[in-house]
């Protein structure tokens, strides 16, 4: 289920049907909820033992819904801000859910503008879900506090699929601008892409 304004969630209530012990943990994104059985009768629903604790600052996805600019985008529906909207749809080549650059698939980038300088330590990325010609192979991430001088924070390769998250941890570093660079795509004659980036 996609919640476009997930940052505003104050409470989550859910139910699970189980034939087991009726106790355990449920992980929703980065929110760990403890659950206990509502009743000892087999087949009863479960409920949270208490309202979920408010996430700590470093557990909040800092870039969700923020302003994004870039070097290029493929066409309407594959815009920059798709990479921070939380929409993980793969329909119609990921239209309205993924960023695809223009050609060639070399050194295309998006830059995310945070409202204020925040200390970041973890980044998660999900490659575009369409065919390999629109996916990023090699990437790098650069950060800045003034929008002028960028320094490297991470680099590597993304898997050739749109379902495997790549997570990197960085030394806690102040950042106001976060730049994702598609250094090269799997097919240089086409595009680089990114379905989602999360920064914590």
RALIN-V33859 format. One record per pair of residues at least 6 apart in sequence whose C-alpha atoms are under 6 Angstrom apart, sorted by the first residue. I is the first residue (numbers start at 0). J is the second residue. Records with the same first field share a line. If there is no record, write none. Layout:
I=J  J
This chain:
14=44  45  46
15=44  45
16=44
17=42
18=42
21=35  36
22=34  35
23=34
24=32  33  34
25=31  32
34=46  47  48
35=48
36=45
37=45
57=199
58=199
59=199
60=197  198  199
61=198  199
63=83  84
64=83  84
66=111  112
67=79  80  110  111
68=109  110
69=108  109  110
70=107  108
71=100  101
72=78  99  100  101
73=99  100  101
76=94  95
77=94  95  97  98  99
78=98
79=98
81=96  97  98
82=97  98  194  195  196
83=195  196
86=96
88=96
89=128
92=129
97=193  194
98=192  193
99=191  192
100=190  191
101=190
102=189  190
103=187  188  189  190
104=183  184  187  189  190  191
105=182  183
106=181  182
107=180  181
108=179  180  181
109=178  179
110=177  178
111=176  177
112=176
113=175
115=175
116=174  175
117=173  174
118=171  172  173
119=171  172  199
120=168  169  170  171
121=167  168  169  198  199
122=166  167  197  198
123=165  166  196  197
124=164  165  195  196
125=164  194  195
126=161  193  194
127=134  161  192  193  194
128=161
132=185  186  189
133=190  191  192
134=184  191  192
135=181  184  191  192
136=156  157  183  184  185
137=155  156  182  183
138=154  155  156  180  181  182
139=153  154  180
140=152  153  178  179
141=149  150  151  152  177  178
142=149  150  174  176  177
143=149  174  176
144=174  175
181=191
184=191
